[in-house]
Amino acid sequence: MSEFYVTAWGYRGDCKKCFSESSKKYRQMNRVKITAAKKKYRETHRDEMRKYFRDHKEDIKRGRHLLRAKNPQQDWAKKTIRHHKATGLYVSIDLDELTELAYKTTRCPICDTEFSWLNTGPPINSSPSLDRKYNGDHISIETCWIICHRCNSMKRDMPMPELIGWCKNIIGRFDKQEGVKE
């Protein structure tokens, strides 16, 4: 029964996935209306919201930190989707898909580094990073994978075959040089 939400009246009639899809569809169809309602609410309750955040600043920080620590993969997925949309890419992967991919991917598929999901500062070498395999403007479950920040920084905009050729070229150059040690 874990695939159904529990309400005050018992289990919902539709499963979590169906509910998520219908909610997403509703939000897409009513984006302007929802945005306007949120903006109106913020404008009419601005002083109350400021006071609440000022009075509960430490509690809010602690709550956000606890939530991130409880589910760092989902937190990473939310930030990643928001970042890629903000940069103008078309993102068709949803939060549930990316979170599931994050749970399945515990190590970098290129260098086998274990990911550091709880890093809260700037990215470190072992931070997870979403890579567009073909560097197009569309991100979907088929066109992306999670690799470490270091490998993604090295790969940049190269497709994998080009990266492999580049690495082989470097190895070939250093194999020919005498006196170069690992």
N, C-alpha and C positions, 0 to 999 in steps of 0.2 A: 504493500500500500504506500510505499515511500514515493511512488511516482504521482501521487495525488496530494493536493494541498488540503490541510485540515483547517476548517473554519469553526466558528462558534456553534454551528449547526451540524457539524460532521464533515465528511469528505466532500470536496467539490465534485461535480458531475463530470468535468473534463480533466484530463491528466495535465501535469505540469507543462509538458511540451506543447500540447494543444492550446492551453491557456496562454503560454508565452507567445505562440504564433498569432493568436487572435489579438492579444494585447499589442503586439508589434504592428500588426496590420491596422488596428484602430489608431495607434499613434501616428503611423505614416499617413493615413487618410485625413486625420484631424490635426496635423502638425501646427498649422496656423492658429487654429482655435485654442489648442492647448498652450501654445507659447503666449498668446494674448492673455489667457486666464492667469497663467503664472506671473506674467509681468504686472498685471493689474493687482494681484494679491501682494506681490512684493512692494509695489508702490503704495498701497493703502496700509500696509503693515510694516513699513520701513522702520519706524522708530521702535516698535515692539521687537522686531527681529534684531536690531542693533543692540538693544538693551539685553535681550536674551543671550546673544553671542558674547557680549561683553561680560555678563554675569557668570556665564558658564564656560568660559574659554578653556580652562584646564580640563573640565569634564569632557568637552567636545574633542579636544586633542587626544585625551586618553582613550575615549571611545573609538575614534578613528584608528588609533594605533592598535587597539585590541582587535578591531575588525580586520585590519590588514594582516595582523599576525595570525588570526584564526583562518583566514582564507586568502593567502597572498597570491595565489594563481588567479583568482577572480579579480582581485584588486589590480593586478598587472594587466589582465585582459581588458578591464574597463579603461584604464589609462591608455593602453595601446590603441584601442579602437578610437577613442576620443582624439588622440594625437594624429593618427593617420587620416581621420576625417578632416581635422583642422588644416592639414597640409594639402587638402584638395584631392585626395585619392578617393576613388569609389570603393567603399567598403561594404561587401555583401555578406561577410562572415558576421554572425551574431555573437552576442556575449556568451551564450551557452556553448556554442561550438568552439570558440577560442578558449574558454575556460577548460572544456573537456580536453582539448589538444594540449593545454598547459599541464594538466594533471598526468597525461600520458607521456609527456616529454620531460623526463627528469634530468637528462644529460644532453649536451650538445651533440648532434649527430655528426658533426665534422671532426671535432677534436676530443670528444668524450669527457669534457669538463662537466662536473656537476653544477647545476644552476644554483645561484644564491637568490632565492625568491624574496627574502626579507630585507634586502638592501633598501634603505630609505633615502639615501643621498643620491649624488650623481651616479651614473652607471659605472660599475666596475667590470673587470674582464669577464667574470663569471655571471654577470647579470643576463637574464633571458632577453632576447631581442627578436622581434618578428621580422623575418626576411622575406622579401618578395623574390621568389625563385627566378622569375623571368623579367623582373624590374618594370613591369607594366604599371598602368594607372589603376588597375583593378585588384583588390585584395579579396580573395575567396579562400575557402578551405582547401581548394585544389592548387592554388597558386602561391601558398605561403607555407613556411615552416618556422619553428622556433630554434634559433641557434644562439650561441653565447655572443655577448657584446664584442668580444675580441675578434671572433671569426667574422661577424657582420661588419666590423670596422675594416678588417683586412679585405673582405670580399667586395665591399662597397657596391658598385653597380655592375659587377661582373656576373654573368651566368656561371653556374658551376663548371661546365667544361672549360671555360676560359680561365677560371681560377685554378683549376687543376693544371692546365698548361702553363700558367704563370708560375706555380709552385715548382713544377718540373724544370722549368727554365732556371729558376734560382738554384735548385739542387744541382743541376748540370753545371752551372757556372762555378759553384763552390767545390764541386767534386774535382774540377780541373785545376783549381788553384792549390798549390802546395802551401803548407803552413797554416791553413785555416782549420781550426779545431772547433768541435762543438762545445 
